[in-house]
Amino acid sequence: MLTPERHQFILALLHQKHTVKLKELVDQTGASESTIRRDLDQLEQLGELRRVHGGASLRRPASEEPSMGEKISKHQPEKTLIAKAAAQLVQDGESIFLDAGTTTYEMIPFLAEKKITVVTNGFHHLDALTNHRISTYVLGGFVKERTRAVVGASALQNLSQYRFDQCFMGANGVSLEDGYTTPDPEEAAIKRATLSLSQKRHMLVDDSKFNEVTFCHIASISEANIITNYEGPLLNEIKDKTNIKVVSS
């Protein structure tokens, strides 16, 4: 398969699956691993994709937000590992905030035996929280169709009543220069406000989020601890700016 044919094949597969693994591309094209790595580097330089640990993902516009269904189906094992590690930080008697992200959703089963109070803006989270008999408050406001997040002025006003021992949130992008980012201004506002109301602040981000910048700034790297499976080249620089817990299977 010639280089242009491989590039076309890789992009077609990405449009179909959104994320592909390096091994999958090697197996399907018959090219060597070094050749596929070079292809991915070239396509990333052209802005066609972005490299992630072990493969590549389709590059989205900075303001485009994946749906809840799309998020749930991606990086599931990594999210579960991160969620389990995050839940271990929660102590009986605490009041915590969980945002509407899919990794915080994965925390819920690991919180089931804890005597805690949860506040969330995740409409999708409610069934799981109540099914596990966790004392739960949900913010009032506008529910976004794609992410099931409760946002807006009413949600911010409601949120201002609370104070949290810990908050656990996600981000669509993490970079040294731009910090934590998300595509939606209203979700960014909820996350920023929550950080200011929490004694301990944690961002739960899998390795696909690093070196990615989306539309709206949430906070700088130093404003929250990070729980992740990322072990890439930025790790030491991030450790200079904040506490980071790396989990692995």
C-alpha positions in Angstrom: 0.0 0.0 0.0 1.5 3.3 -1.1 1.8 6.3 1.3 -1.2 8.2 -0.1 -3.3 5.1 0.0 -2.4 4.4 3.7 -3.2 8.0 4.6 -6.6 7.7 2.9 -7.2 4.4 4.7 -6.2 5.7 8.1 -8.5 8.8 7.7 -11.4 6.7 6.5 -11.0 4.3 9.5 -10.9 7.3 11.9 -14.1 8.8 10.5 -15.7 5.5 11.0 -14.4 4.7 14.5 -13.1 8.1 15.8 -10.2 6.4 17.5 -7.7 3.8 16.2 -4.9 1.9 17.8 -1.4 1.6 16.3 -1.5 -2.2 16.3 -4.8 -2.1 14.4 -3.4 0.0 11.7 -0.3 -2.2 11.4 -2.4 -5.3 11.1 -4.8 -3.8 8.5 -2.3 -2.1 6.3 0.6 -4.6 6.5 3.0 -1.7 7.1 5.6 -1.7 9.8 5.0 0.1 13.1 7.6 2.7 12.3 5.9 3.4 9.0 2.5 3.9 10.6 4.0 6.1 13.3 5.5 8.3 10.5 2.1 8.3 8.8 0.3 9.5 11.9 3.0 12.2 12.6 2.5 13.5 9.0 -1.3 13.5 9.3 -1.1 15.2 12.6 1.1 18.0 11.1 -1.6 18.4 8.4 -4.2 18.8 11.1 -6.1 15.7 10.0 -5.9 13.9 13.4 -4.3 14.0 16.8 -1.9 11.5 18.2 -2.9 9.8 21.5 -1.1 7.2 23.5 -1.0 4.0 21.4 -2.8 5.4 18.3 -4.7 8.4 17.0 -8.1 10.0 17.2 -10.1 12.2 14.9 -9.5 15.9 15.4 -12.7 17.8 16.3 -13.4 21.5 16.0 -12.4 23.2 19.3 -16.0 24.1 20.1 -17.6 20.7 19.2 -18.7 18.7 22.2 -19.0 14.9 21.9 -22.3 13.4 23.0 -22.7 11.5 26.2 -23.1 8.3 24.2 -19.8 9.0 22.3 -17.9 9.7 25.5 -19.2 6.6 27.3 -18.0 4.3 24.6 -14.4 5.6 24.5 -11.5 4.7 26.7 -13.7 2.7 29.0 -11.0 0.6 30.8 -8.9 3.7 31.4 -11.8 5.7 32.8 -12.7 2.9 35.2 -9.1 2.8 36.6 -9.1 6.5 37.0 -12.5 6.5 38.7 -11.6 3.8 41.1 -8.5 5.7 42.2 -10.5 8.9 42.6 -13.2 7.2 44.7 -10.5 5.9 47.1 -9.8 9.5 48.1 -13.3 10.1 49.3 -13.9 9.7 53.1 -17.1 9.0 55.1 -18.9 12.2 56.1 -17.6 14.3 53.1 -19.6 16.4 50.7 -18.4 16.1 47.2 -19.2 17.4 43.7 -19.2 15.2 40.6 -19.5 17.0 37.3 -21.5 15.6 34.3 -18.5 13.7 32.8 -18.3 10.0 32.0 -15.3 9.4 34.2 -17.0 10.8 37.3 -20.0 8.6 36.3 -17.7 5.6 36.6 -16.9 6.7 40.2 -20.4 6.0 41.4 -20.2 2.2 42.0 -17.0 2.7 43.9 -18.7 5.2 46.2 -21.7 3.0 47.1 -20.4 1.9 50.6 -19.4 5.4 51.7 -21.5 7.7 53.9 -21.3 10.8 51.8 -23.3 13.6 50.2 -23.0 14.2 46.5 -23.9 17.3 44.5 -23.9 16.9 40.7 -24.9 18.7 37.6 -24.9 15.4 35.7 -28.5 14.5 34.8 -27.2 11.2 33.5 -25.7 10.4 36.9 -28.9 10.5 38.9 -30.2 6.9 38.4 -26.8 5.4 39.3 -26.5 7.6 42.4 -29.9 6.9 43.7 -29.7 3.2 42.8 -26.6 3.0 45.0 -28.5 4.8 47.8 -26.1 7.8 47.8 -27.5 11.0 49.3 -27.7 13.2 46.2 -28.5 16.8 45.3 -28.8 17.8 41.7 -28.4 21.4 40.4 -31.4 23.1 38.9 -31.1 24.7 35.4 -31.0 24.0 31.7 -30.1 20.4 30.7 -27.9 20.2 27.6 -29.1 17.6 25.2 -25.7 16.2 24.1 -24.0 15.9 27.4 -26.9 15.8 29.9 -25.1 18.5 31.9 -27.2 21.0 33.9 -25.9 24.5 33.2 -26.9 28.1 33.1 -27.5 31.0 35.5 -29.9 29.0 37.7 -27.4 26.2 38.0 -24.6 28.6 39.0 -26.9 30.4 41.5 -27.9 27.0 43.0 -24.2 25.9 43.1 -23.1 29.0 45.0 -25.1 27.7 48.1 -22.7 24.7 48.5 -19.2 24.1 49.9 -17.4 20.9 49.1 -14.7 18.9 50.8 -13.6 17.6 47.3 -14.7 18.0 43.7 -14.1 15.6 40.9 -14.4 16.9 37.3 -13.2 16.1 33.8 -11.8 18.2 30.9 -11.7 17.7 27.2 -8.2 19.1 26.9 -5.1 19.4 29.1 -2.1 21.4 28.1 0.8 23.1 29.9 0.0 26.6 28.4 -3.8 26.5 28.3 -4.5 24.3 31.3 -7.8 22.5 31.4 -10.3 23.3 28.6 -13.8 22.3 27.5 -15.8 23.1 24.4 -18.8 24.6 26.1 -18.7 28.1 27.9 -21.6 27.2 30.3 -20.0 23.9 31.4 -16.7 25.8 31.8 -18.5 28.3 34.1 -19.9 25.5 36.3 -16.4 23.9 36.6 -14.7 27.2 37.4 -17.2 28.0 40.1 -16.9 24.5 41.6 -13.2 24.8 41.9 -13.6 28.0 43.9 -16.0 26.2 46.3 -13.9 23.1 47.0 -11.2 22.4 49.5 -9.6 19.7 47.4 -9.9 19.8 43.6 -9.3 16.8 41.2 -9.4 16.6 37.4 -10.0 13.1 36.0 -8.5 12.9 32.5 -7.5 9.9 30.4 -4.4 10.0 28.2 -6.4 11.0 25.1 -7.0 14.5 26.6 -3.3 15.6 26.9 -1.8 18.1 24.4 -5.4 18.9 23.4 -7.0 22.4 23.6 -10.7 23.1 23.3 -12.7 26.3 23.1 -13.1 27.4 26.7 -10.5 27.8 29.5 -11.5 26.2 32.9 -8.3 26.7 35.0 -4.6 26.5 34.9 -2.8 23.2 35.5 -1.8 24.2 39.1 -5.4 24.8 40.2 -6.3 21.1 40.5 -4.7 17.7 41.1 -4.7 15.3 38.2 -5.7 11.6 38.2 -4.8 10.0 34.9 -3.3 7.0 33.1 -1.1 9.4 31.0 2.6 8.5 31.0 3.7 10.6 28.0 6.5 13.1 27.6 4.7 16.0 29.4 4.5 14.1 32.6 7.5 15.5 34.4 6.6 19.1 33.4 3.1 18.6 34.7 4.5 17.3 38.0 6.4 20.5 38.4 3.0 22.4 38.3 0.6 20.2 40.3 0.1 16.8 42.1 -0.5 14.0 39.6 -1.5 10.4 40.3 -0.8 8.0 37.5 -2.8 4.8 37.5 -2.2 1.7 35.4 -3.8 -1.7 34.9 
